[in-house]
Amino acid sequence: MILGRDGVISRRGIRPRTPEQWEALPGALEAIARMNHAGFRVVVATNQPRLARPGFNIEDLNGIHAKLHRQLAEKGGHIDAFFFCPHDEKARCDCRKPRPGLLHEISERLRMSVEGVPMVGSYLGDIQAARAAGAKPVYLRAGGSSGRGLSAEHLQGVAVFDDLPGFASALIAESDPVEEAV
């Protein structure tokens, strides 16, 4: 399972610079814990262009992710790894979503294919990166992007959910068929 961070776990558009400023979306941490308990590995793929600018550094990002880890552990869950692109838009790197490089890195580092793996995101770049890497794009409406820049064509063949708890419920129900009574 590959999750975007902003708009999936935390609100999109709010760019925290410190752990104190970072906040999870309602129910997101519980949803990750439920997916963990159902046997799913969870990694995060996030663009972090502020690392390419003054005023934000890797220690700040690590502090935010440490807070996320702590709060998630309190809910009984965990994230296996964080993958991030540290470049801004001008760099034209391959790892910045919508390009697939970050997903290819996940595949290489975890020694597993991302083919068909759900990539849950809240903006067009997540959908494009998932498609380019062969992952299964999933779009969340409630992440704060309000569907900006998305058309019906962009969402064709994309699973759409209101939020991460809704996606987690559907995923777990799909993977855990109810046993038939004899």
C-alpha positions as CSV (number, residue, x, y, z in Angstrom):
1,M,0.0,0.0,0.0
2,I,1.4,3.4,-1.0
3,L,0.0,6.5,0.6
4,G,0.5,10.1,-0.2
5,R,1.0,12.1,2.9
6,D,-0.6,15.5,2.3
7,G,-4.3,15.1,1.6
8,V,-4.3,11.4,2.6
9,I,-2.9,11.4,6.1
10,S,-2.8,15.1,6.8
11,R,-4.6,18.0,5.2
12,R,-3.3,19.2,1.8
13,G,-2.4,22.9,1.5
14,I,-1.2,23.2,5.1
15,R,2.5,23.1,5.0
16,P,3.8,22.4,8.5
17,R,7.3,23.5,9.3
18,T,7.4,21.9,12.8
19,P,6.0,18.7,14.4
20,E,3.7,20.9,16.5
21,Q,2.1,22.3,13.3
22,W,1.5,18.8,11.8
23,E,-2.0,17.3,12.2
24,A,-3.5,14.0,11.0
25,L,-6.8,14.1,9.2
26,P,-9.7,12.6,11.3
27,G,-9.6,8.8,11.2
28,A,-6.5,8.6,9.0
29,L,-4.2,7.1,11.7
30,E,-6.9,4.6,12.7
31,A,-7.4,3.6,9.1
32,I,-3.7,2.9,8.7
33,A,-3.7,0.8,11.9
34,R,-6.7,-1.2,10.6
35,M,-4.8,-1.8,7.3
36,N,-1.7,-2.9,9.2
37,H,-3.8,-5.3,11.3
38,A,-5.4,-6.7,8.1
39,G,-1.9,-7.6,6.9
40,F,-1.1,-4.7,4.6
41,R,2.3,-3.1,4.5
42,V,2.1,0.7,4.3
43,V,4.6,3.1,2.9
44,V,4.4,6.9,2.2
45,A,5.4,8.6,-1.0
46,T,5.5,12.4,-0.7
47,N,6.9,15.4,-2.5
48,Q,8.8,17.7,-0.2
49,P,9.9,20.7,-2.3
50,R,10.5,22.8,0.8
51,L,13.7,20.9,1.4
52,A,15.1,22.6,-1.7
53,R,14.5,26.0,-0.1
54,P,15.8,27.8,2.9
55,G,13.9,27.6,6.2
56,F,13.1,23.8,6.2
57,N,15.5,20.9,6.4
58,I,15.7,17.2,6.8
59,E,15.6,17.4,10.6
60,D,12.3,19.3,10.4
61,L,10.9,16.7,8.0
62,N,12.1,13.8,10.3
63,G,10.6,15.5,13.3
64,I,7.2,15.7,11.5
65,H,7.4,12.0,10.5
66,A,8.5,11.0,14.0
67,K,5.4,12.7,15.4
68,L,3.3,10.8,12.8
69,H,5.0,7.5,13.9
70,R,4.3,8.2,17.6
71,Q,0.7,9.1,17.0
72,L,0.2,6.1,14.8
73,A,1.9,3.7,17.3
74,E,-0.6,4.9,19.9
75,K,-3.4,3.7,17.5
76,G,-1.6,0.3,17.1
77,G,-0.3,1.0,13.6
78,H,3.0,1.7,11.8
79,I,4.4,2.9,8.5
80,D,7.1,0.7,7.0
81,A,8.9,3.5,5.3
82,F,8.8,7.1,4.1
83,F,10.0,7.9,0.6
84,F,10.2,11.6,-0.4
85,C,11.3,13.8,-3.3
86,P,13.4,16.7,-1.9
87,H,13.4,18.7,-5.1
88,D,11.3,21.6,-6.2
89,E,9.4,21.9,-9.5
90,K,12.4,23.5,-11.3
91,A,14.6,20.4,-10.8
92,R,12.7,18.3,-13.3
93,C,13.8,15.2,-11.4
94,D,12.3,11.8,-12.0
95,C,11.3,11.3,-8.3
96,R,8.8,14.2,-8.1
97,K,5.3,13.1,-8.6
98,P,3.6,13.1,-11.1
99,R,6.7,11.3,-12.5
100,P,7.1,7.6,-11.4
101,G,10.6,7.7,-9.9
102,L,9.5,7.7,-6.3
103,L,7.4,4.6,-6.9
104,H,10.2,2.9,-8.8
105,E,12.5,3.6,-5.8
106,I,9.9,2.0,-3.5
107,S,9.9,-1.0,-5.8
108,E,13.7,-1.3,-5.8
109,R,14.3,-0.6,-2.1
110,L,11.5,-3.0,-0.9
111,R,12.4,-5.6,-3.7
112,M,8.8,-5.9,-4.8
113,S,6.8,-4.8,-7.8
114,V,4.3,-1.9,-7.4
115,E,2.3,-3.3,-10.3
116,G,-1.3,-3.3,-9.2
117,V,-0.4,-2.0,-5.7
118,P,-2.9,0.7,-4.5
119,M,-1.3,4.2,-4.6
120,V,-3.7,6.4,-2.6
121,G,-3.5,10.1,-3.3
122,S,-5.4,13.4,-3.2
123,Y,-4.2,15.2,-6.4
124,L,-3.7,14.6,-10.1
125,G,0.0,14.0,-9.7
126,D,-0.6,11.0,-7.5
127,I,-2.9,9.5,-10.1
128,Q,-0.4,10.2,-12.9
129,A,2.5,8.7,-10.9
130,A,0.6,5.6,-10.1
131,R,-0.4,5.0,-13.7
132,A,3.1,5.6,-15.0
133,A,4.6,3.1,-12.5
134,G,1.8,0.5,-13.1
135,A,0.3,0.9,-9.6
136,K,-3.4,1.1,-9.0
137,P,-4.5,4.8,-8.6
138,V,-6.9,5.6,-5.8
139,Y,-8.2,9.2,-5.3
140,L,-9.4,10.6,-2.0
141,R,-11.8,13.6,-2.2
142,A,-11.5,14.8,1.4
143,G,-7.8,15.6,1.4
144,G,-8.2,19.3,0.8
145,S,-7.5,19.6,-2.9
146,S,-11.2,19.8,-3.8
147,G,-10.6,18.0,-7.0
148,R,-8.7,21.0,-8.5
149,G,-7.5,20.2,-12.0
150,L,-9.3,16.8,-12.1
151,S,-11.7,15.9,-14.8
152,A,-13.9,12.8,-15.4
153,E,-11.2,11.7,-17.9
154,H,-8.5,11.8,-15.2
155,L,-10.6,9.7,-12.9
156,Q,-11.6,7.1,-15.5
157,G,-10.7,3.7,-14.0
158,V,-9.6,5.3,-10.7
159,A,-11.2,4.1,-7.4
160,V,-12.6,7.2,-5.6
161,F,-13.3,7.5,-1.9
162,D,-14.2,10.3,0.4
163,D,-11.3,9.7,2.8
164,L,-8.7,7.1,4.0
165,P,-11.1,5.5,6.5
166,G,-13.6,4.8,3.7
167,F,-10.8,3.3,1.5
168,A,-9.5,1.2,4.3
169,S,-13.0,-0.2,5.0
170,A,-13.5,-1.1,1.4
171,L,-10.0,-2.6,1.1
172,I,-10.3,-4.8,4.2
173,A,-13.8,-5.9,3.3
174,E,-12.6,-6.9,-0.2
175,S,-9.6,-8.8,1.2
176,D,-11.5,-10.6,4.0
177,P,-14.5,-12.4,2.4
178,V,-17.2,-13.4,4.8
179,E,-17.3,-17.1,5.4
180,E,-20.4,-18.8,4.3
181,A,-22.5,-20.5,6.9
182,V,-22.8,-24.3,6.4
